[in-house]
Amino acid sequence: MQIYADNAATTKMSRTAIEAMLPYMDQVYGNPSSLYSIGQKAKEALENARERCAKCLNADPRGIFFTSGGSEADNQALVSAAMLGEKKGKKHLISSAFEHHAILHTLKKLEKQGFEVTLLPVHENGVVRVEEVAEAIRPDTCLVSIMAANNELGTLQPVKEIGALCRERGVLFHTDAVQAAGHVKIDVEDMNIDMLSISAHKFHGPKGVGLLYAKRGIFLTNIIEGGAQERGKRAGTENIPGIMGMTAALEEACARLEDYTKRLTPLRDRLIAGLDRIPYGELNGDREKRLPGTVNFCFEGIEGESLLLLLDDKGISASSGSACTSGSLDPSHVLLAIGRPHEVAHGSLRLSLGDDITEEEVDYLITSVTEVVDYLRRMSPFWRDLVSGKRKHVFEA
Ligand SMILES: *Cc1c(COP(=O)(O)O)cnc(C)c1O
């Protein structure tokens, strides 16, 4: 059996998205800034895509800025808010300890430039507490940035409540919705969102394209300088095929959201229940407040990397930590943020299901993980110490 269970890292492109791109590669290939008709046709497609993306998010199309993906959108959102804040003498930003590195590394850079950053704790359940956001807001706070769904755990954050709080306190609110868009409903009006980042390849669109939404009146700072594309806020010839693919993928994902949730949630819960039966292992993050397809576990006495390789032998593509951190020896900052000790954080497994997964495949995932965990433990000297009582267990049997 071949199971791709790493949809949080990236997704397979949908047929609809691929077909939406094709005409813009060899037919309507003009530069949208050119005045002849093949250019103007591309320009029309671009503006039409902007409106369609805006509609999916219930946003004003004038607030949609196409980018090269989630990372760029995150960078631009934070830098813009910081620059706006600085003009008013507000140099404090609030975010959380388990954000994506596109957020955390940008915040580090801003800190070096004299900004102050508060990273809120995310607690054992991997959820930010609204009352802690409220306590952290100061008169000099210029931005709150909290992700809509965490990429490693899949936990959903109280975005709407945080947004309402920020509105009330007059602070800008950005959300990295890269994992959430196309997987749970996003409505920037209803959820009080001022800025939002999404990325096409996380919802069956192409890689290398995303968008930043910024509410009207928010002055963006350029990350990429050059031509006057994207209302002068993002230079570079527009990635028309990518944008068309993203638009088709977003519409498709949003249209099937209800069915997707209904179908995937019980399969996710079946997977959780199955993996729960493995002794000395625990689900990471809240049981209910999570994306319909994402599951993350820690198992004592194993190495995530060996687990992945053996699962690959069984035809399963999974992840340990996030795609960006696997390959490094440091345990995931997300697992440390929810209080997992180092030795356990190394033994993590993320399975992010695709919407075409079947019950049989879920059962195959459960059996395979159970077998591989058992096999690795039998070979592990670390596990032997746990069994003999030389070392203390972190989890219960
Ligand atoms: C994937 C991801 C990003 C980065 O998006 P890219 O398009 O790959 O740059 C940012 N934030 C989160 C939460 C993600 O999952």
PDBQT file of the ligand as one rigid body, heavy atoms in Angstrom, charges set to zero:
ROOT
HETATM    1  C1  LIG A 401       3.985  25.816   4.963  1.00  0.00    +0.000 C 
HETATM    2  C2  LIG A 401       3.800  26.890   5.956  1.00  0.00    +0.000 A 
HETATM    3  C3  LIG A 401       4.340  28.164   5.768  1.00  0.00    +0.000 A 
HETATM    4  C4  LIG A 401       5.251  28.482   4.605  1.00  0.00    +0.000 C 
HETATM    5  O1  LIG A 401       4.562  28.503   3.396  1.00  0.00    +0.000 OA
HETATM    6  P1  LIG A 401       5.417  28.420   2.028  1.00  0.00    +0.000 P 
HETATM    7  O2  LIG A 401       4.417  28.677   0.967  1.00  0.00    +0.000 OA
HETATM    8  O3  LIG A 401       5.964  27.036   1.972  1.00  0.00    +0.000 OA
HETATM    9  O4  LIG A 401       6.458  29.466   2.106  1.00  0.00    +0.000 OA
HETATM   10  C5  LIG A 401       4.075  29.144   6.698  1.00  0.00    +0.000 A 
HETATM   11  N1  LIG A 401       3.305  28.895   7.765  1.00  0.00    +0.000 NA
HETATM   12  C6  LIG A 401       2.747  27.682   7.978  1.00  0.00    +0.000 A 
HETATM   13  C7  LIG A 401       1.881  27.488   9.167  1.00  0.00    +0.000 C 
HETATM   14  C8  LIG A 401       2.976  26.639   7.089  1.00  0.00    +0.000 A 
HETATM   15  O5  LIG A 401       2.443  25.453   7.324  1.00  0.00    +0.000 OA
ENDROOT
TORSDOF 0
